[in-house]
Amino acid sequence: MKARVTVTLKSGILDPQGKAIEGALKSLGVEGVASVRQGKVFDIELASGDKAKAEALLKEAADKLLANTVIENYRVEVI
């Protein structure tokens, strides 16, 4: 079973890397970019075939390791 955990900064948290990417895009001539927020994506393959257990396991992993829940949100998708 495959899954994806997407981690992004909470709104209101400054994103200096996103600002740097935004500036770089503008300097490269990419027009129409209003703002950029960056994040992390984890593609994870699980041995389990139980979707509910997989979601619970990945939420626990995100809470403990993959995301800093003080400043980041995460979304778990089991494919």
TORVOPA-118042 format. One record per residue (C-alpha): x, y, z; residue in three letters. Coordinates in steps of 0.05 Angstrom, whole numbers, plus 32768, in hexadecimal, padded with zeros to 4 digits. Each point is the difference from the previous one (the first is absolute). Layout:
XYZALA/...
end
This chain:
800080008000MET/801A80457FEELYS/7FF580408026ALA/801480497FFEARG/8009802F803AVAL/8002804A7FEDTHR/801B80318033VAL/7FF7804B7FF9THR/800B803C802DLEU/7FC3801A8024LYS/7FE480427FE7SER/801F803A8024GLY/80437FDE8007ILE/803780247FD9LEU/801C7FD87FC6ASP/8045801C7FECPRO/800D7FC77FD0GLN/7FBE800C7FDDGLY/8011804B7FFBLYS/80447FEE7FE2ALA/7FDF7FD27FCDILE/7FCD80367FEFGLU/803880337FF4GLY/80277FCE7FD5ALA/7FC37FF17FD6LEU/7FF5804A7FF4LYS/8049800B7FEESER/7FFB7FC77FCELEU/7FC680247FDEGLY/7FC87FD28019VAL/7FC680308003GLU/7FC07FFE8028GLY/801D7FE1803FVAL/7FDE8022803BALA/80217FD78037SER/80227FBE800EVAL/7FFB7FD3803DARG/802E7FC48002GLN/7FF77FBD8024GLY/80157FB78002LYS/7FE37FC27FE0VAL/800D7FB9801APHE/7FEE7FC67FD3ASP/7FFC7FC2802CILE/7FF47FB87FEDGLU/7FDF7FD68036LEU/7FFC7FB58009ALA/7FBB8003801FSER/7FC17FFA7FD5GLY/7FD2801F8033ASP/7FF180487FEDLYS/7FE780168045ALA/803D7FE38023LYS/802E80207FCCALA/7FE18044800AGLU/80067FFA804BALA/80497FEA7FFBLEU/801280397FD2LEU/7FDD8034802BLYS/80287FE7803BGLU/804080047FD6ALA/7FEF80477FEAALA/7FF280168048ASP/80407FE1801BLYS/8032800B7FC7LEU/7FEA80197FBCLEU/7FE180428015ALA/800C80358035ASN/7FB780078014THR/800D80428023VAL/800D80237FBDILE/7FEC7FCC7FCCGLU/7FC17FDE7FE7ASN/7FFF7FBD7FDETYR/7FD27FD87FD3ARG/80017FB47FFAVAL/7FE87FDE7FC0GLU/7FFE7FB57FF9VAL/7FFF7FED7FB6ILE/
end
